[in-house]
């Protein structure tokens, strides 16, 4: 499955593969998935890559990645409950990227810690630390903690980047790290900073010439500011003898930049393994789409159009056309601008050479990566012309963390 593989032959291949399978179905091309994994390691240079679990949401594929190369080290989880569940399934070295404030989830992480798992929970305030410490004390464990810093670009009237941590100044970061080090129930283990405006903002969106130029300008400014802020924060931690073993940075869209930052010990990647639609629009790299979903043709309402069953799988974020899934195969298929991707049916315009009969698949790509797995219980794993395995997603294992 590649961006370029939009020929009639590519569609016919998928029609053959899916001919006897129930639709709708989610699919992963293992050859492309593995190629994307190798490309991510190459882009990361010599640094270890922590895998963002939210962008995969399938334990079989998480294990495949970790087993494929020793440079894949650990997972970046999105909730403490998820981390505890993964620990129960044999995963270790789990860094939770977002603060946990639910007693149930933190307690689960504490129980996993007591059983020998390594789960690092994130904090960006002393209030977070007090909460974590109290629950850790109740369970008789010492919890590893990551302090998250803010790396967004703040300009008059504009924040370019994610609204995440309030920790921007070296002194405030050092104060939180010092409080963690002084607490008998906590262990300072990591510093994390996510360059969201570099890693997660496309700068080559089709038809957006002016916007792309502005985004590239803001990215250039951000790179300079991020480098300065990281160096100042790490310098303050060094002066207080508080620098932890893990200094985490990056995402799929910023690996080349993040790997070159002084002091960074590991980078994170997730979306690039599946390579959803939003990651087609970057100037600095190009992966191939490895995951998608197939809908069956359920009606033929008129010449040059078919209607598919299901398909209303929008991505999170600010609502817009770029959050919708998009027809991929057969080449030239497109959504109706008036209906988009619908709850129970999705009209598709197509006037190409293929004859789409009732029950034939139309292949789509999701705008984001792991969110596709929230819609399907299973992923069909494909090699060559065959479905070689059917593996459960988080949902298929009965889990919905967010």
Backbone torsions as a table, in degrees:
resi	resn	phi	psi	omega
1	UNK	NA	106.3	177.9
2	UNK	-129.2	160.7	177.2
3	UNK	-56.2	-35.6	-177.3
4	UNK	-80.9	-19.7	-172.8
5	UNK	-82.2	63.8	-178.8
6	UNK	-115.2	37.3	179.5
7	UNK	-90.3	167.0	176.2
8	UNK	-57.8	-37.4	-179.4
9	UNK	-61.8	-37.8	178.8
10	UNK	-63.8	-42.7	178.6
11	UNK	-64.0	-44.3	-177.7
12	UNK	-63.2	-33.9	175.9
13	UNK	-59.1	-49.5	-178.0
14	UNK	-68.3	-33.3	177.1
15	UNK	-64.0	-39.6	176.7
16	UNK	-64.9	-46.1	-177.3
17	UNK	-60.2	-41.1	-173.0
18	UNK	-95.8	6.9	-171.8
19	UNK	-57.1	-37.3	-175.3
20	UNK	-108.5	15.0	-175.8
21	UNK	-108.0	147.1	177.7
22	UNK	-65.8	134.7	176.5
23	UNK	-119.6	152.1	2.7
24	UNK	-67.1	155.1	179.3
25	UNK	-150.3	148.1	174.6
26	UNK	-100.4	141.2	-173.5
27	UNK	-130.9	149.7	172.7
28	UNK	-132.7	124.9	175.0
29	UNK	-85.6	108.4	-173.6
30	UNK	-65.0	-34.9	179.0
31	UNK	-60.3	-43.6	-179.4
32	UNK	-74.3	-40.5	176.8
33	UNK	-55.3	-47.1	179.8
34	UNK	-66.8	-37.8	177.7
35	UNK	-64.6	-39.2	177.1
36	UNK	-63.8	-39.1	178.4
37	UNK	-61.7	-43.1	178.5
38	UNK	-64.8	-38.8	179.5
39	UNK	-65.7	-37.8	178.3
40	UNK	-64.5	-42.7	177.2
41	UNK	-61.9	-40.4	178.5
42	UNK	-64.5	-42.7	-179.9
43	UNK	-66.5	-26.6	-179.9
44	UNK	-79.8	-4.0	-178.8
45	UNK	66.5	-134.4	-179.1
46	UNK	-91.9	2.0	-176.2
47	UNK	-80.9	147.6	171.9
48	UNK	-63.6	150.8	178.9
49	UNK	-114.7	120.9	172.5
50	UNK	-88.6	133.4	-174.0
51	UNK	-90.9	125.5	178.5
52	UNK	-78.5	108.2	-173.3
53	UNK	-66.4	-29.5	-177.9
54	UNK	-63.2	-22.9	-178.8
55	UNK	-91.1	-2.5	179.9
56	UNK	-118.3	-54.1	174.1
57	UNK	53.0	41.5	177.4
58	UNK	-152.8	115.6	-173.8
59	UNK	-65.9	-33.3	-179.8
60	UNK	-64.0	-39.9	-179.5
61	UNK	-77.6	-31.1	173.3
62	UNK	-61.7	-43.8	178.4
63	UNK	-65.7	-39.0	179.5
64	UNK	-58.5	-44.1	179.8
65	UNK	-64.9	-49.0	-177.2
66	UNK	-63.6	-33.8	-179.7
67	UNK	-79.3	-16.2	-172.8
68	UNK	-77.1	-27.8	-174.7
69	UNK	-162.7	136.2	-178.0
70	UNK	-67.4	-13.5	178.3
71	UNK	-76.3	-14.8	168.5
72	UNK	-81.8	113.7	-174.3
73	UNK	-130.1	109.6	172.7
74	UNK	78.3	169.9	-179.5
75	UNK	-120.2	147.8	169.0
76	UNK	-104.1	111.5	-175.3
77	UNK	-94.0	168.1	-179.2
78	UNK	-109.4	-16.9	170.8
79	UNK	-140.1	159.0	176.7
80	UNK	-66.4	-34.5	177.3
81	UNK	-63.1	-41.0	176.3
82	UNK	-61.7	-45.2	-179.1
83	UNK	-60.5	-42.1	179.5
84	UNK	-64.7	-39.7	178.2
85	UNK	-64.6	-43.1	178.1
86	UNK	-65.3	-38.3	177.7
87	UNK	-61.3	-38.7	178.7
88	UNK	-64.7	-21.7	178.5
89	UNK	-98.8	13.7	171.2
90	UNK	97.6	0.6	176.7
91	UNK	-81.3	151.9	-180.0
92	UNK	-143.4	175.1	-176.5
93	UNK	57.6	67.1	-172.8
94	UNK	-113.0	116.2	178.0
95	UNK	-107.7	118.2	-179.8
96	UNK	-86.6	120.0	-168.6
97	UNK	-80.9	-13.5	-174.5
98	UNK	-124.7	144.6	-178.8
99	UNK	-59.0	138.9	177.0
100	UNK	-103.9	125.9	-179.3
101	UNK	-125.3	2.8	178.8
102	UNK	-93.2	122.3	-175.3
103	UNK	-56.0	-41.5	-178.1
104	UNK	-57.7	-45.7	-177.4
105	UNK	-70.5	-42.1	179.8
106	UNK	-64.3	-40.3	178.3
107	UNK	-63.0	-38.7	177.5
108	UNK	-62.4	-40.9	177.1
109	UNK	-64.6	-37.2	178.0
110	UNK	-65.1	-41.9	178.5
111	UNK	-64.5	-39.9	176.7
112	UNK	-64.8	-38.2	176.9
113	UNK	-62.6	-43.7	178.8
114	UNK	-62.2	-28.8	179.6
115	UNK	-84.5	-1.7	174.6
116	UNK	111.2	-0.3	179.3
117	UNK	-76.2	154.6	176.1
118	UNK	-107.1	101.6	178.8
119	UNK	-121.3	121.8	180.0
120	UNK	-104.4	120.9	179.4
121	UNK	-99.4	148.4	-172.9
122	UNK	-98.3	143.8	176.1
123	UNK	-138.5	149.2	172.2
124	UNK	-134.7	20.0	178.0
125	UNK	-160.5	161.6	176.1
126	UNK	-69.5	-25.4	174.9
127	UNK	-62.8	-42.3	174.4
128	UNK	-58.4	-45.6	-177.9
129	UNK	-61.1	-41.8	-179.5
130	UNK	-62.4	-42.0	178.8
131	UNK	-63.0	-48.8	-180.0
132	UNK	-61.8	-41.6	-177.8
133	UNK	-63.7	-43.3	-177.7
134	UNK	-62.8	-42.6	-178.5
135	UNK	-73.7	-37.3	176.0
136	UNK	-61.7	-40.7	179.2
137	UNK	-62.7	-40.6	179.1
138	UNK	-60.6	-30.4	-176.7
139	UNK	-101.2	0.3	176.4
140	UNK	67.1	34.7	179.7
141	UNK	-125.4	165.3	173.4
142	UNK	-112.2	114.4	-174.0
143	UNK	-88.9	128.3	169.9
144	UNK	-68.5	142.5	-175.3
145	UNK	-130.7	139.6	171.8
146	UNK	-108.4	134.2	175.2
147	UNK	-98.9	123.4	-179.1
148	UNK	-97.1	134.9	177.4
149	UNK	-108.1	156.1	179.4
150	UNK	-93.1	130.2	-179.4
151	UNK	-122.4	16.7	178.0
152	UNK	-69.6	157.0	177.6
153	UNK	-94.0	120.4	179.9
154	UNK	-106.7	116.9	176.1
155	UNK	-123.3	160.5	178.9
156	UNK	-54.3	118.5	178.4
157	UNK	77.5	6.0	-175.9
158	UNK	-149.0	130.7	166.7
159	UNK	-112.7	116.2	179.8
160	UNK	-104.2	103.4	-175.2
161	UNK	135.3	179.6	-177.0
162	UNK	-82.6	144.5	175.5
163	UNK	-86.2	90.9	-173.6
164	UNK	-119.4	-108.8	-174.0
165	UNK	-71.5	148.1	171.8
166	UNK	-84.7	-2.2	-174.0
167	UNK	-86.9	105.6	-178.4
168	UNK	-118.8	-32.3	-173.9
169	UNK	-94.8	142.3	-179.4
170	UNK	-53.3	-39.7	-176.8
171	UNK	-66.3	-39.9	-179.0
172	UNK	-72.2	-35.8	175.8
173	UNK	-63.4	-45.6	-179.8
174	UNK	-62.8	-36.0	179.7
175	UNK	-64.4	-42.5	178.6
176	UNK	-67.8	-42.1	178.1
177	UNK	-62.5	-38.3	179.7
178	UNK	-65.8	-40.6	178.9
179	UNK	-64.6	-38.6	177.6
180	UNK	-64.9	-41.5	-178.9
181	UNK	-66.8	-30.8	-177.7
182	UNK	-81.4	-13.6	-175.6
183	UNK	-85.0	126.5	-176.8
184	UNK	-68.8	-12.8	-177.2
185	UNK	-105.7	4.6	-178.8
186	UNK	-127.3	153.9	178.1
187	UNK	-131.4	113.6	175.9
188	UNK	-61.9	120.6	-172.5
189	UNK	-124.9	-23.7	-172.8
190	UNK	-157.7	156.2	166.9
191	UNK	-122.0	128.5	-179.2
192	UNK	-124.1	135.3	173.7
193	UNK	-140.4	120.5	-176.4
194	UNK	-102.3	119.1	179.8
195	UNK	-84.8	70.1	-170.8
196	UNK	-58.9	-36.7	-176.7
197	UNK	-70.8	-17.3	175.1
198	UNK	-97.1	-43.9	-172.4
199	UNK	-79.0	-27.8	-170.2
200	UNK	-124.6	11.1	-179.1
201	UNK	-118.4	113.6	179.5
202	UNK	-63.9	146.1	179.0
203	UNK	-124.7	15.4	177.6
204	UNK	-141.0	44.1	-178.2
205	UNK	-67.7	132.9	-179.1
206	UNK	-58.8	134.2	176.7
207	UNK	73.4	12.2	-177.2
208	UNK	-122.2	57.5	-174.0
209	UNK	-57.9	-49.6	-176.5
210	UNK	-68.4	-43.6	178.6
211	UNK	-61.2	-42.1	179.8
212	UNK	-61.5	-41.7	178.6
213	UNK	-63.0	-40.6	179.2
214	UNK	-66.5	-43.4	-179.9
215	UNK	-62.5	-41.5	179.7
216	UNK	-64.8	-37.7	176.5
217	UNK	-63.0	-47.3	-179.5
218	UNK	-64.7	-33.0	176.7
219	UNK	-66.6	-39.4	178.0
220	UNK	-62.6	-44.4	178.1
221	UNK	-62.8	-43.3	-178.1
222	UNK	-60.7	-41.2	-178.2
223	UNK	-57.7	-43.3	179.7
224	UNK	-64.6	-46.7	-177.4
225	UNK	-67.5	-39.6	179.9
226	UNK	-62.3	-45.2	-179.8
227	UNK	-60.0	-44.5	179.6
228	UNK	-62.3	-46.0	-175.0
229	UNK	-67.5	-42.7	179.6
230	UNK	-61.1	-45.9	-178.7
231	UNK	-61.6	-40.8	180.0
232	UNK	-66.3	-41.2	-179.3
233	UNK	-67.7	-45.0	178.9
234	UNK	-65.5	-34.0	175.9
235	UNK	-63.1	-41.5	178.5
236	UNK	-65.8	-38.2	178.2
237	UNK	-68.2	-38.5	177.2
238	UNK	-63.6	-41.3	-179.3
239	UNK	-62.3	-30.6	179.3
240	UNK	-96.4	6.2	-178.2
241	UNK	57.4	44.6	-174.7
242	UNK	-122.2	5.3	-178.3
243	UNK	-67.0	126.8	-179.5
244	UNK	-82.4	175.0	-177.9
245	UNK	-71.6	-31.9	-176.5
246	UNK	-105.3	124.2	170.8
247	UNK	-122.6	103.9	-171.0
248	UNK	-99.9	143.3	-179.2
249	UNK	-149.3	163.8	162.4
250	UNK	86.1	177.4	176.7
251	UNK	-163.3	179.9	-176.8
252	UNK	-52.0	-40.3	-174.7
253	UNK	-81.1	-2.3	-174.7
254	UNK	-135.3	20.9	-172.3
255	UNK	-60.1	-43.9	-177.6
256	UNK	-62.4	-39.4	178.5
257	UNK	-71.5	-48.5	-173.4
258	UNK	-63.7	-36.0	-177.7
259	UNK	-67.1	-21.5	-178.3
260	UNK	-92.9	1.7	-179.5
261	UNK	-78.0	134.7	-179.5
262	UNK	-60.5	132.7	174.2
263	UNK	90.3	-14.5	-178.3
264	UNK	-69.7	131.2	-178.3
265	UNK	-104.4	-16.3	179.6
266	UNK	-160.0	156.3	175.1
267	UNK	-121.8	162.0	-179.1
268	UNK	-116.9	144.8	173.1
269	UNK	-146.5	149.4	179.0
270	UNK	-149.5	-59.5	-174.1
271	UNK	-62.3	-29.9	-175.9
272	UNK	-64.9	-17.9	179.1
273	UNK	-70.0	-43.2	176.2
274	UNK	-87.9	-32.2	-177.2
275	UNK	54.2	75.6	178.3
276	UNK	-76.4	-177.8	-172.8
277	UNK	-56.4	-43.4	-174.8
278	UNK	-61.9	-19.0	-178.0
279	UNK	-96.2	10.5	169.5
280	UNK	-78.7	-20.2	-165.5
281	UNK	-105.1	50.2	176.0
282	UNK	-122.7	143.6	-179.4
283	UNK	-82.3	-25.9	-169.0
284	UNK	-88.6	-13.4	-176.7
285	UNK	-159.2	166.3	175.8
286	UNK	-150.7	111.6	170.9
287	UNK	-96.8	176.9	-178.7
288	UNK	-111.6	143.4	179.7
289	UNK	-68.7	123.7	-178.4
290	UNK	-106.7	-15.5	-174.6
291	UNK	-129.0	149.4	176.9
292	UNK	-167.8	-169.9	176.2
293	UNK	-142.1	153.9	-177.1
294	UNK	-117.8	131.5	175.9
295	UNK	-111.9	145.2	178.0
296	UNK	-85.1	144.2	172.4
297	UNK	-69.7	124.7	-177.5
298	UNK	-113.9	-17.8	177.7
299	UNK	-149.4	160.4	171.2
300	UNK	-130.7	84.9	-171.2
301	UNK	-71.6	-14.5	179.6
302	UNK	177.6	173.5	179.3
303	UNK	-58.1	137.2	175.7
304	UNK	73.9	18.0	178.5
305	UNK	-152.4	149.7	171.4
306	UNK	-135.3	164.1	174.3
307	UNK	-120.5	130.5	179.9
308	UNK	-102.7	152.6	178.4
309	UNK	-82.4	124.9	178.3
310	UNK	79.2	-160.5	174.8
311	UNK	112.4	-7.6	-177.0
312	UNK	-79.2	72.2	-175.4
313	UNK	-118.2	69.0	-179.6
314	UNK	-72.2	158.6	178.2
315	UNK	-92.8	160.7	177.9
316	UNK	-72.6	168.1	-178.7
317	UNK	112.1	-176.6	179.0
318	UNK	-60.7	128.3	-174.7
319	UNK	-60.3	137.3	179.0
320	UNK	178.7	170.7	-178.5
321	UNK	-60.3	-30.6	-177.5
322	UNK	-71.6	-7.2	177.8
323	UNK	-92.8	-3.9	-179.0
324	UNK	-86.4	147.3	168.2
325	UNK	-64.8	162.4	-175.3
326	UNK	-137.3	136.4	176.1
327	UNK	-58.1	139.1	-177.6
328	UNK	-116.5	-48.3	178.8
329	UNK	-134.7	137.5	5.6
330	UNK	-71.0	153.8	-178.1
331	UNK	-58.0	136.5	177.6
332	UNK	95.3	-9.3	175.9
333	UNK	-67.6	146.5	-177.5
334	UNK	-150.5	154.4	178.8
335	UNK	-73.6	156.0	168.2
336	UNK	-73.8	126.6	-179.3
337	UNK	-65.1	-20.0	-179.1
338	UNK	-87.5	-30.0	-176.7
339	UNK	-109.0	-27.0	-178.3
340	UNK	61.2	-145.2	178.4
341	UNK	-97.3	120.0	-168.9
342	UNK	-98.7	165.0	-178.7
343	UNK	-61.1	-46.9	-179.2
344	UNK	-120.8	-11.7	174.4
345	UNK	-150.9	149.2	-179.4
346	UNK	-131.7	109.3	175.5
347	UNK	-71.6	140.3	179.9
348	UNK	-132.2	129.3	174.0
349	UNK	-89.8	132.9	179.5
350	UNK	-155.0	126.4	179.0
351	UNK	-130.8	30.7	-179.3
352	UNK	-87.7	-167.6	-172.7
353	UNK	-76.4	-19.4	-177.3
354	UNK	-77.5	142.4	172.8
355	UNK	-96.6	113.0	-177.2
356	UNK	-92.5	109.8	-179.7
357	UNK	-92.9	164.7	175.3
358	UNK	-57.2	131.8	-179.2
359	UNK	91.4	-14.5	177.7
360	UNK	-66.5	149.4	178.5
361	UNK	-82.0	146.3	163.3
362	UNK	-117.2	125.1	-176.8
363	UNK	-87.7	136.0	179.1
364	UNK	-125.5	157.1	169.3
365	UNK	-116.0	142.0	177.9
366	UNK	-82.3	153.4	179.9
367	UNK	-70.7	-33.5	179.3
368	UNK	-117.6	-176.6	-171.1
369	UNK	-93.7	-85.8	-171.2
370	UNK	-66.2	-19.4	-178.7
371	UNK	-61.9	-24.5	175.1
372	UNK	-55.9	-35.6	-176.4
373	UNK	-71.2	-15.8	175.4
374	UNK	-74.4	-11.1	-178.4
375	UNK	-101.9	-11.9	-174.1
376	UNK	-134.0	143.0	177.1
377	UNK	-79.4	-24.8	-175.1
378	UNK	-136.3	154.8	168.6
379	UNK	-113.4	131.8	173.8
380	UNK	-86.9	119.1	-179.6
381	UNK	-94.1	124.9	-171.2
382	UNK	-117.3	134.6	169.4
383	UNK	-129.5	126.2	-178.9
384	UNK	60.4	-117.8	-177.5
385	UNK	-106.1	13.2	-172.7
386	UNK	-128.9	148.2	165.0
387	UNK	-82.7	112.7	-174.1
388	UNK	-96.0	-15.2	179.4
389	UNK	-164.6	157.4	171.2
390	UNK	-126.2	115.4	-173.7
391	UNK	-119.2	147.0	-178.7
392	UNK	-75.7	145.2	167.0
393	UNK	-82.2	178.4	171.9
394	UNK	-52.8	-46.9	179.9
395	UNK	-58.3	-41.7	179.7
396	UNK	-66.2	-21.2	175.2
397	UNK	-94.0	11.7	175.7
398	UNK	80.5	20.3	-175.7
399	UNK	-114.1	134.2	172.6
400	UNK	-142.2	99.6	-172.3
401	UNK	-85.5	-28.3	178.2
402	UNK	-141.3	NA	NA
